[in-house]
Amino acid sequence: MAKQKIILAINAGSSSVKVSVYKSEDASKPPTQLAEAQISGLTAPPATLDYKRASKTICKDQEAKGVDSQESAFEAILDHLTDDHELQDISDRDSITHACHRVVHGGDAPTAHVIDSATYHRLEELMDLAPLHNAGALSIVKECQKALPKATNIAYYDSSFHQTIPAAARTYLIDPKIAQRNGLRKYGFHGISYAFITRTVAEYLNKKPEDTTIIALHLGSGASACAIENGESVDTSMGLTPLEGLPGATRSGSVDPRAECSPSTVSSSTSHTTPANQAPVAPKNYTSAPHAEEILNKKSGWKALTGTTDFGQISGSSTPECQLAFAIVVDRILGFVGSYYVKLDGQVDALVFAGGIGEKGASLRTAIVDKCRCLGFELDEARNGAPIERMVQDIGKEDARHRTLVCQTDEQFEMARSCARGTEVAS
């Protein structure tokens, strides 16, 4: 009989730590979720705890006293799990056998890795390419190794799913020697989510994943699009880093590289007119590259335009700033949907919305799909306005050429499922 696994699926964001607990007794069956805990508000104290055991909410928005970092948040969650006497499968910390960590950037890694010193060092080297997430994940890995010395730590990479992207789509037209030496190419992210979406949508359509072709949109505070042909990623909107592609809550999305070097401050008294007999002179006080990266990752996106990261609020607002932000997001998404539809030869099983905004944003879905009617996607107004209660839910018209679906993606489960099977982990 296979040994029971108690699995923590850990997702460390820039301001939160989420841990889902699963039990696996049979590698051929999906793991069972036992509990879920999340501490939010690490960057806007006081931090708060949400905790569910199975499907029962035990507490919500409970102040997490003394929690002010990702490490202390993880410790608080561990204490909460082991102190819950009704969570009988975790009598103490040694009951936990595996810890699965969502790591955004895994470089060229095609599959998950057991985290040893070499893996940890390699991920440290990649930290600058996903500053909002990799640093947090690695801090939790280190804390996990200390707090759970008997558990096996495994890194699951968002970039792994996109290793199938062909050279023409992943290659940047820069000096190939420089590109190869520095690993400068498209990697793509949200791959754990796209793996879940592909498998789950295929099951919904009564198809095998390798026979399933979709355009998937993972829309949240970080947003991306992906063309998935016969179960494999053939293109995605994010690139070398998560900054490329669609805008997000605080990310700019793709911008002209020249914008990164734009003047940070130019005096209003400075004339920009160059006399005809003089060569142009570049303005001083240009933004440095690290400062520009900070601005484009953390001080841009729809928050820069509207003052809020809440896209639901933006969608329902009539202010010019919010209406413009909404229109920009729609415009950028349509660009990728149209491009991917052509790239997939129009042989598309479904357009799939996922992520927090994709699942909840009925008005955004309407704005996008209305512009995609020429491609054969059409919404059923009643279906689109109904609550999303199933894992995969059809919101399209019955007689439309292609399906339009919403998928409640679950990265935590996807990691736990892979861990339970044990077949995709390379040591």
C-alpha positions as CSV (number, residue, x, y, z in Angstrom):
1,M,0.0,0.0,0.0
2,A,1.3,3.5,-0.9
3,K,2.5,5.7,1.9
4,Q,0.1,8.5,2.8
5,K,1.2,11.9,1.7
6,I,0.2,15.1,3.5
7,I,0.9,17.9,1.0
8,L,1.2,21.6,1.5
9,A,0.6,23.6,-1.7
10,I,2.2,27.0,-1.1
11,N,1.7,30.2,-3.1
12,A,3.7,33.2,-1.8
13,G,2.7,36.5,-3.3
14,S,4.1,39.9,-2.7
15,S,1.6,40.7,0.0
16,S,0.1,37.3,1.0
17,V,0.8,33.6,1.7
18,K,-1.7,30.9,0.8
19,V,-1.4,27.3,1.9
20,S,-3.7,24.5,0.8
21,V,-3.5,21.1,2.6
22,Y,-4.1,17.9,0.7
23,K,-4.0,14.2,1.6
24,S,-3.1,11.5,-1.0
25,E,-3.3,7.8,-0.3
26,D,-3.4,6.6,-3.9
27,A,-1.2,8.1,-6.6
28,S,-3.8,7.1,-9.3
29,K,-6.5,9.3,-7.7
30,P,-6.8,13.0,-7.1
31,P,-5.7,14.2,-3.7
32,T,-8.3,15.3,-1.1
33,Q,-8.2,18.8,0.1
34,L,-8.2,19.0,3.9
35,A,-7.9,22.7,4.6
36,E,-6.9,26.1,3.2
37,A,-5.3,29.1,5.0
38,Q,-4.4,32.5,3.7
39,I,-2.8,35.4,5.3
40,S,-3.2,38.7,3.4
41,G,-2.3,42.3,3.9
42,L,1.4,41.9,4.6
43,T,2.2,45.2,2.8
44,A,-0.9,46.9,4.3
45,P,-1.2,45.9,7.9
46,P,-2.9,44.6,9.9
47,A,-2.5,41.2,8.3
48,T,-5.6,39.0,8.3
49,L,-6.2,35.3,8.3
50,D,-8.8,33.3,6.4
51,Y,-9.1,29.6,7.3
52,K,-11.3,26.8,5.9
53,R,-11.4,23.2,7.0
54,A,-12.6,21.1,4.0
55,S,-15.5,23.3,2.7
56,K,-16.3,24.9,6.1
57,T,-15.2,28.5,6.8
58,I,-13.6,28.6,10.3
59,C,-12.5,32.2,10.3
60,K,-12.4,35.1,7.9
61,D,-10.5,38.4,8.1
62,Q,-9.3,37.5,11.6
63,E,-6.3,39.7,12.6
64,A,-3.1,37.8,12.5
65,K,-1.2,39.4,15.4
66,G,2.5,39.7,15.2
67,V,2.6,38.7,11.5
68,D,4.5,41.2,9.4
69,S,6.5,39.1,6.9
70,Q,6.1,36.1,4.6
71,E,8.1,34.0,7.0
72,S,6.0,34.9,10.1
73,A,2.9,34.4,8.0
74,F,3.9,30.9,7.1
75,E,4.8,30.1,10.7
76,A,1.4,31.4,11.8
77,I,-0.3,29.2,9.3
78,L,1.6,26.1,10.4
79,D,0.7,26.8,14.0
80,H,-3.0,27.2,13.0
81,L,-3.0,23.9,11.2
82,T,-1.3,21.9,13.9
83,D,-3.5,23.6,16.6
84,D,-6.7,22.6,14.9
85,H,-7.6,19.4,16.7
86,E,-10.3,18.6,14.2
87,L,-7.7,18.4,11.5
88,Q,-6.8,14.9,12.5
89,D,-4.4,14.2,9.7
90,I,-1.9,16.8,11.0
91,S,-1.2,15.9,14.6
92,D,2.2,17.8,14.4
93,R,4.5,19.3,11.9
94,D,6.2,16.0,11.2
95,S,2.9,14.8,9.8
96,I,3.6,17.0,6.7
97,T,5.5,15.0,4.1
98,H,5.7,17.3,1.1
99,A,5.7,21.1,0.5
100,C,5.0,22.2,-3.0
101,H,6.1,25.8,-3.8
102,R,4.8,27.8,-6.7
103,V,7.9,29.4,-8.3
104,V,7.2,31.8,-11.1
105,H,10.5,31.7,-13.0
106,G,12.2,28.4,-13.4
107,G,14.4,29.4,-16.4
108,D,14.7,26.4,-18.8
109,A,13.5,23.8,-16.3
110,P,10.9,21.6,-18.1
111,T,9.5,20.0,-15.0
112,A,9.3,20.3,-11.2
113,H,12.4,19.8,-9.0
114,V,13.0,18.6,-5.5
115,I,14.7,21.6,-3.9
116,D,18.3,20.9,-2.8
117,S,21.1,23.5,-2.4
118,A,21.9,23.5,-6.1
119,T,18.2,24.1,-7.1
120,Y,17.9,26.9,-4.4
121,H,21.1,28.6,-5.7
122,R,19.8,28.4,-9.3
123,L,16.5,30.0,-8.3
124,E,18.3,32.8,-6.5
125,E,20.0,33.6,-9.8
126,L,16.6,33.9,-11.5
127,M,15.2,36.2,-8.8
128,D,15.6,39.4,-10.7
129,L,13.4,38.1,-13.5
130,A,10.3,37.8,-11.3
131,P,10.8,40.2,-8.5
132,L,7.2,40.2,-7.3
133,H,7.1,36.5,-6.7
134,N,10.3,34.5,-6.8
135,A,11.8,36.3,-3.8
136,G,8.8,35.6,-1.7
137,A,8.7,31.9,-2.8
138,L,12.4,31.5,-1.8
139,S,11.9,33.0,1.6
140,I,9.1,30.5,2.3
141,V,11.3,27.6,1.0
142,K,14.0,28.6,3.5
143,E,11.5,28.9,6.3
144,C,10.0,25.6,5.3
145,Q,13.3,23.8,5.4
146,K,13.8,25.1,8.9
147,A,10.2,24.5,10.2
148,L,9.6,21.2,8.4
149,P,12.9,19.4,8.3
150,K,11.3,16.0,7.5
151,A,9.3,17.3,4.5
152,T,10.4,17.1,0.9
153,N,10.3,20.6,-0.7
154,I,9.4,20.7,-4.4
155,A,9.5,23.7,-6.8
156,Y,6.8,23.9,-9.4
157,Y,7.6,26.4,-12.1
158,D,5.1,28.7,-13.9
159,S,7.5,28.7,-16.8
160,S,7.7,24.9,-17.3
161,F,4.4,24.6,-19.3
162,H,5.8,27.0,-22.0
163,Q,8.9,25.0,-22.8
164,T,7.1,23.7,-25.9
165,I,6.9,27.2,-27.5
166,P,8.6,27.0,-30.9
167,A,11.8,29.0,-31.6
168,A,10.1,31.5,-33.8
169,A,7.8,32.6,-31.0
170,R,10.3,32.5,-28.1
171,T,13.3,34.1,-29.8
172,Y,14.1,37.8,-29.5
173,L,15.8,39.4,-32.5
174,I,18.9,40.5,-30.7
175,D,22.5,39.4,-30.9
176,P,22.2,35.6,-30.5
177,K,25.4,35.3,-28.6
178,I,24.3,37.8,-26.0
179,A,20.9,36.2,-25.9
180,Q,22.3,32.7,-25.3
181,R,24.8,33.8,-22.8
182,N,22.3,35.6,-20.7
183,G,19.2,33.4,-21.3
184,L,17.3,36.2,-23.0
185,R,14.2,34.7,-24.6
186,K,10.5,34.4,-24.0
187,Y,9.7,32.0,-21.1
188,G,6.1,32.7,-20.3
189,F,4.3,32.3,-16.9
190,H,1.0,31.3,-15.3
191,G,2.0,27.8,-16.6
192,I,0.6,25.9,-13.5
193,S,-2.7,27.6,-14.1
194,Y,-2.6,26.8,-17.8
195,A,-1.8,23.2,-17.1
196,F,-4.9,23.0,-14.9
197,I,-7.1,24.8,-17.5
198,T,-5.9,22.5,-20.3
199,R,-6.6,19.3,-18.5
200,T,-9.9,20.4,-16.9
201,V,-11.3,22.0,-20.1
202,A,-10.3,18.8,-22.1
203,E,-12.2,16.7,-19.6
204,Y,-15.2,19.0,-19.8
205,L,-15.2,18.7,-23.6
206,N,-14.8,14.9,-23.4
207,K,-11.4,15.1,-25.1
208,K,-7.9,14.1,-24.3
209,P,-5.6,17.1,-23.4
210,E,-3.4,16.2,-26.4
211,D,-6.5,16.7,-28.7
212,T,-7.5,20.0,-27.1
213,T,-6.8,23.4,-28.7
214,I,-7.9,26.6,-26.8
215,I,-7.1,30.2,-26.3
216,A,-6.8,30.7,-22.6
217,L,-6.9,34.0,-20.7
218,H,-5.6,34.1,-17.1
219,L,-6.8,37.5,-15.9
220,G,-6.0,38.7,-12.4
221,S,-3.8,41.3,-10.9
222,G,-1.2,39.7,-13.1
223,A,-2.7,38.8,-16.5
224,S,-1.6,36.8,-19.5
225,A,-2.9,35.0,-22.6
226,C,-1.9,31.6,-24.0
227,A,-2.3,29.7,-27.3
228,I,-2.6,26.0,-26.5
229,E,-2.5,23.6,-29.4
230,N,-3.1,19.9,-28.9
231,G,-2.5,20.4,-25.2
232,E,0.8,22.3,-25.5
233,S,1.7,26.0,-25.3
234,V,2.7,27.4,-28.6
235,D,2.7,31.1,-27.6
236,T,2.0,33.2,-24.6
237,S,1.9,36.9,-23.9
238,M,4.5,37.1,-21.0
239,G,8.1,37.0,-22.1
240,L,11.5,37.0,-20.4
241,T,9.7,38.3,-17.3
242,P,6.1,38.6,-16.3
243,L,6.3,42.3,-17.3
244,E,5.9,41.7,-21.0
245,G,2.4,41.3,-22.5
246,L,-0.9,42.3,-20.9
247,P,-1.1,45.1,-18.3
248,G,-1.8,44.2,-14.7
249,A,-2.8,45.9,-11.5
250,T,0.6,47.5,-11.0
251,R,2.5,46.2,-14.2
252,S,2.6,48.2,-17.3
253,G,2.6,45.3,-19.7
254,S,4.5,45.7,-23.0
255,V,5.9,49.2,-23.6
256,D,8.4,50.6,-26.0
257,P,11.8,49.9,-24.4
258,R,12.6,53.6,-24.9
259,A,10.0,54.4,-22.3
260,E,12.2,52.7,-19.7
261,C,14.9,55.4,-20.3
262,S,12.6,58.4,-20.4
263,P,13.4,61.5,-18.4
264,S,12.3,61.0,-14.8
265,T,12.2,64.8,-14.2
266,V,12.5,67.6,-16.6
267,S,12.2,71.2,-15.4
268,S,9.2,73.0,-16.9
269,S,11.6,75.8,-17.6
270,T,13.8,73.6,-19.8
271,S,13.3,74.2,-23.5
272,H,12.9,71.1,-25.6
273,T,13.5,73.1,-28.8
274,T,16.9,72.4,-30.4
275,P,18.3,75.2,-32.6
276,A,18.6,74.3,-36.2
277,N,22.4,74.6,-36.1
278,Q,22.9,72.3,-33.1
279,A,22.8,68.6,-32.7
280,P,20.0,67.3,-30.4
281,V,21.0,67.0,-26.8
282,A,19.4,64.3,-24.6
283,P,17.7,65.6,-21.5
284,K,19.4,64.8,-18.2
285,N,17.9,63.0,-15.2
286,Y,16.9,59.9,-17.2
287,T,15.4,57.0,-15.2
288,S,17.9,54.4,-14.4
289,A,17.2,50.8,-15.5
290,P,16.6,49.4,-11.9
291,H,14.3,52.4,-11.1
292,A,12.5,52.0,-14.4
293,E,11.9,48.3,-13.7
294,E,10.5,49.2,-10.2
295,I,8.2,51.7,-11.8
296,L,7.0,49.4,-14.6
297,N,6.5,46.4,-12.2
298,K,5.1,48.1,-9.1
299,K,3.9,51.6,-10.0
300,S,2.2,51.2,-13.3
301,G,-0.8,49.2,-14.6
302,W,-4.4,50.2,-14.1
303,K,-3.6,51.5,-10.6
304,A,-1.4,54.2,-12.1
305,L,-4.3,55.4,-14.2
306,T,-7.2,55.0,-11.7
307,G,-5.6,54.9,-8.2
308,T,-7.0,51.4,-7.5
309,T,-6.0,47.8,-8.1
310,D,-9.6,46.7,-7.9
311,F,-10.7,45.9,-11.4
312,G,-14.3,45.3,-10.3
313,Q,-14.4,48.8,-9.1
314,I,-12.9,50.0,-12.4
315,S,-15.4,48.0,-14.4
316,G,-18.4,49.6,-12.7
317,S,-17.1,53.2,-12.7
318,S,-18.1,56.0,-15.1
319,T,-15.0,58.1,-14.5
320,P,-12.9,58.8,-17.6
321,E,-9.8,57.3,-16.0
322,C,-11.6,54.0,-15.2
323,Q,-13.3,53.8,-18.6
324,L,-9.9,54.4,-20.3
325,A,-8.3,51.7,-18.1
326,F,-11.1,49.2,-18.9
327,A,-10.8,50.0,-22.6
328,I,-7.0,49.6,-22.6
329,V,-7.3,46.1,-21.0
330,V,-9.9,45.1,-23.5
331,D,-7.8,46.4,-26.4
332,R,-4.7,44.5,-25.3
333,I,-6.5,41.3,-24.7
334,L,-8.2,41.5,-28.1
335,G,-4.8,41.8,-29.8
336,F,-3.6,38.5,-28.4
337,V,-6.9,36.7,-29.0
338,G,-6.9,37.7,-32.7
339,S,-3.2,36.8,-33.1
340,Y,-3.6,33.4,-31.5
341,Y,-6.7,32.6,-33.4
342,V,-4.8,33.1,-36.6
343,K,-1.8,31.2,-35.2
344,L,-4.0,28.3,-34.4
345,D,-5.5,28.3,-37.9
346,G,-9.0,29.0,-36.5
347,Q,-9.1,25.4,-35.3
348,V,-10.1,26.4,-31.7
349,D,-12.2,24.4,-29.3
350,A,-12.9,27.3,-26.9
351,L,-12.0,30.7,-25.6
352,V,-11.4,30.2,-21.9
353,F,-11.6,32.9,-19.2
354,A,-9.8,32.2,-15.9
355,G,-8.2,34.0,-12.9
356,G,-10.1,36.2,-10.5
357,I,-11.0,38.9,-13.0
358,G,-11.7,36.3,-15.7
359,E,-14.1,34.4,-13.4
360,K,-15.9,37.4,-11.9
361,G,-15.7,40.0,-14.7
362,A,-18.9,39.5,-16.7
363,S,-18.7,43.0,-18.2
364,L,-15.1,42.4,-19.3
365,R,-16.0,39.1,-20.8
366,T,-18.9,40.8,-22.7
367,A,-16.6,43.6,-24.0
368,I,-14.1,41.0,-25.3
369,V,-16.4,38.4,-26.8
370,D,-18.6,41.0,-28.5
371,K,-15.5,42.0,-30.5
372,C,-14.7,38.4,-31.2
373,R,-18.0,37.6,-32.9
374,C,-16.3,37.7,-36.3
375,L,-14.2,34.8,-35.2
376,G,-17.2,32.7,-34.1
377,F,-17.4,33.4,-30.4
378,E,-20.8,34.6,-29.0
379,L,-22.0,35.0,-25.4
380,D,-25.3,34.0,-24.0
381,E,-26.3,37.0,-21.9
382,A,-28.0,35.0,-19.2
383,R,-25.3,32.4,-18.9
384,N,-22.6,35.1,-18.8
385,G,-24.5,36.9,-16.0
386,A,-25.0,33.8,-13.9
387,P,-22.7,33.0,-10.9
388,I,-19.8,30.8,-11.9
389,E,-20.3,27.7,-9.7
390,R,-18.8,24.8,-11.6
391,M,-15.2,24.1,-12.3
392,V,-15.8,24.7,-16.0
393,Q,-18.9,26.7,-17.1
394,D,-20.2,27.4,-20.6
395,I,-21.3,31.0,-21.1
396,G,-21.5,30.9,-24.9
397,K,-24.5,30.7,-27.2
398,E,-25.6,27.2,-28.1
399,D,-25.3,27.7,-31.9
400,A,-21.9,29.6,-31.8
401,R,-19.1,28.3,-33.9
402,H,-16.8,28.0,-30.9
403,R,-17.3,27.5,-27.2
404,T,-16.8,30.3,-24.7
405,L,-16.0,29.0,-21.2
406,V,-15.0,30.1,-17.7
407,C,-12.7,27.8,-15.8
408,Q,-12.1,28.2,-12.0
409,T,-8.4,27.6,-12.2
410,D,-6.7,26.0,-9.2
411,E,-2.9,26.2,-9.1
412,Q,-2.8,24.7,-5.6
413,F,-4.6,21.6,-6.6
414,E,-2.5,21.3,-9.8
415,M,0.7,21.2,-7.7
416,A,-0.7,18.8,-5.2
417,R,-2.0,16.5,-7.9
418,S,1.4,16.4,-9.6
419,C,3.1,15.8,-6.2
420,A,0.6,12.9,-5.4
421,R,1.5,11.2,-8.7
422,G,5.2,11.8,-8.2
423,T,5.9,11.2,-11.9
424,E,6.8,14.8,-12.8
425,V,9.3,15.5,-10.1
426,A,13.0,15.4,-11.0
427,S,15.5,15.3,-8.2
